[in-house]
Amino acid sequence: MNDIDHRVLGNRLDLFHQQEEGAGMVFWHPRGWELYRVLEDFIRARMRRAGFREIRTPQLLARSLWEKSGHWEKFGAAMYSLAGAEAGRALSLKPMSCPCHVQVFNQRVRSYRDLPVRYSEFGACHRDEPSGSLEGLKRTRAFVQDDAHVFCAEVQIEAEVVGFCDLLRGVYEDLGFAAFEVALATRPAMRAGNDDVWDRAEEALANAARAAGLVFDVLEGEGAFYGPKLEFHLVDSRGRSWQCGTVQLDFVLPERLDAEFVDARDERVRPVMIHHAVLGSMERFIAMLLEHDEGWLPAWLAPEQIVVATISEANVAYAREAMQALEDVGLRTALDSRPERLEKKIVDAREQRVPFLVVLGSRDERDRTMSIRLRNGEQVTLAFEQGVEYLVAAARVPGSRLRREAAA
């Protein structure tokens, strides 16, 4: 493994580890879990702004649900199953959240006036991947998908797909991926639904993609078993392509799982189901980010955004005051008051890929200033309050694109 392999970085930066007793699973350390939660909250906020309501569904469900949805036939060999407490009742850990979201939709009678209904979930999933295919965070047996599903009428497909594609553009831009490639994956050999259904779905998704301003390649036979999909491929700093976001159009699962709404003629009809993901697997996306940025994550994503380092023991009280002021405005801050030389503290903060180092000595305490050292070695000295404002602005969660759209 090279120095920018995410597994090497995960160990060096104390983010996570894996071990044989949990093969294909992840043990998140405090710094890694901080990164995970910041990324999760970033996506959560964007989904909320886009009109999605977050839900939580069970991980363990009766196998009969997966048989009815068709997932057992497709994924059964990779699903973890066990016997239930009731005789003859088989249970399975979910490999994905789609059928569960249909269950939430089905809990009440829906009117066409209610549509579209948008759900999102950070769904914990399990798949019994072959041991030879496991690769750090890139391929695991336990992972979390940023799942989202829209239930809508057929006439609403285009608007929903266009809106989600715009969401994807903004998120990827803020994560450092200004460009991406798109592919339309069409009907696979093993699929549910007849050719007429697939003709409608493929045409509708292609038209929606064009309306969203996307130029796409066609991947023949690479669609999901229930419908065609748009795949969004990000290219990292090393020129590698990663398939992340998806938009999947589904006429099949609503039929199989009895989803329906009452239309304007008071008749019960099936909704269309649109499957969405922005990142795909949280674990895999973090692996990609670590390698893309070589561990130097953007300041807003870094587990610790700032280290406050003392020059001598005499400055500890002032350093604690500075740390508290930074934490009070929401910045993730650590204190380095070890009896070490300043050079050692600078090297250690850099090794941990911390974006900002605030160095405080007797002169800073006397003048009420902050000496802020940047990643490139440059240093700026500001008055205490100005230093706090500077760091808040430098470490702000990105939202420039959203503000531009609001202003327009």
SULDADA-V579253 format. One record per residue. N is the residue number from 1. RES is the residue in one letter. SS is DSSP state (H for helix, E for strand, C for the rest). Layout:
N RES SS
N RES SS
This chain:
1 M C
2 N C
3 D C
4 I C
5 D C
6 H H
7 R H
8 V H
9 L H
10 G H
11 N H
12 R H
13 L C
14 D C
15 L C
16 F E
17 H E
18 Q C
19 Q C
20 E H
21 E H
22 G H
23 A C
24 G C
25 M C
26 V C
27 F E
28 W E
29 H C
30 P H
31 R H
32 G H
33 W H
34 E H
35 L H
36 Y H
37 R H
38 V H
39 L H
40 E H
41 D H
42 F H
43 I H
44 R H
45 A H
46 R H
47 M H
48 R H
49 R H
50 A C
51 G C
52 F C
53 R E
54 E E
55 I C
56 R C
57 T C
58 P C
59 Q C
60 L E
61 L E
62 A E
63 R H
64 S H
65 L H
66 W H
67 E H
68 K H
69 S H
70 G C
71 H H
72 W H
73 E H
74 K H
75 F H
76 G H
77 A H
78 A H
79 M C
80 Y C
81 S E
82 L E
83 A E
84 G C
85 A C
86 E C
87 A C
88 G C
89 R C
90 A E
91 L E
92 S E
93 L E
94 K C
95 P C
96 M C
97 S C
98 C H
99 P H
100 C H
101 H H
102 V H
103 Q H
104 V H
105 F H
106 N C
107 Q C
108 R C
109 V C
110 R C
111 S E
112 Y H
113 R H
114 D H
115 L C
116 P C
117 V E
118 R E
119 Y E
120 S E
121 E E
122 F E
123 G E
124 A E
125 C E
126 H E
127 R C
128 D C
129 E C
130 P C
131 S H
132 G H
133 S H
134 L C
135 E E
136 G C
137 L C
138 K C
139 R E
140 T C
141 R C
142 A E
143 F E
144 V E
145 Q E
146 D E
147 D E
148 A E
149 H E
150 V E
151 F E
152 C E
153 A C
154 E H
155 V H
156 Q H
157 I H
158 E H
159 A H
160 E H
161 V H
162 V H
163 G H
164 F H
165 C H
166 D H
167 L H
168 L H
169 R H
170 G H
171 V H
172 Y H
173 E H
174 D H
175 L C
176 G C
177 F C
178 A C
179 A C
180 F E
181 E E
182 V E
183 A E
184 L E
185 A E
186 T C
187 R C
188 P C
189 A C
190 M C
191 R C
192 A C
193 G C
194 N C
195 D H
196 D H
197 V H
198 W H
199 D H
200 R H
201 A H
202 E H
203 E H
204 A H
205 L H
206 A H
207 N H
208 A H
209 A H
210 R H
211 A H
212 A C
213 G C
214 L C
215 V C
216 F E
217 D E
218 V E
219 L E
220 E C
221 G C
222 E C
223 G C
224 A E
225 F C
226 Y C
227 G E
228 P C
229 K E
230 L E
231 E E
232 F E
233 H E
234 L E
235 V E
236 D C
237 S C
238 R C
239 G C
240 R C
241 S E
242 W E
243 Q E
244 C E
245 G E
246 T E
247 V E
248 Q E
249 L E
250 D E
251 F C
252 V C
253 L H
254 P H
255 E H
256 R H
257 L C
258 D C
259 A C
260 E C
261 F E
262 V E
263 D C
264 A C
265 R C
266 D C
267 E C
268 R E
269 V E
270 R C
271 P C
272 V E
273 M E
274 I E
275 H E
276 H E
277 A E
278 V E
279 L E
280 G E
281 S E
282 M H
283 E H
284 R H
285 F H
286 I H
287 A H
288 M H
289 L H
290 L H
291 E H
292 H H
293 D C
294 E C
295 G C
296 W C
297 L C
298 P C
299 A C
300 W C
301 L C
302 A C
303 P C
304 E C
305 Q C
306 I E
307 V E
308 V E
309 A E
310 T E
311 I C
312 S C
313 E H
314 A H
315 N H
316 V H
317 A H
318 Y H
319 A H
320 R H
321 E H
322 A H
323 M H
324 Q H
325 A H
326 L H
327 E H
328 D H
329 V C
330 G C
331 L C
332 R C
333 T E
334 A E
335 L E
336 D E
337 S C
338 R C
339 P C
340 E C
341 R C
342 L H
343 E H
344 K H
345 K H
346 I H
347 V H
348 D H
349 A H
350 R H
351 E H
352 Q C
353 R C
354 V C
355 P C
356 F E
357 L E
358 V E
359 V E
360 L E
361 G C
362 S H
363 R H
364 D H
365 E H
366 R H
367 D H
368 R C
369 T E
370 M E
371 S E
372 I E
373 R E
374 L C
375 R C
376 N C
377 G C
378 E C
379 Q E
380 V E
381 T E
382 L E
383 A E
384 F H
385 E H
386 Q H
387 G H
388 V H
389 E H
390 Y H
391 L H
392 V H
393 A H
394 A H
395 A C
396 R C
397 V C
398 P C
399 G C
400 S H
401 R H
402 L H
403 R H
404 R H
405 E H
406 A H
407 A H
408 A C
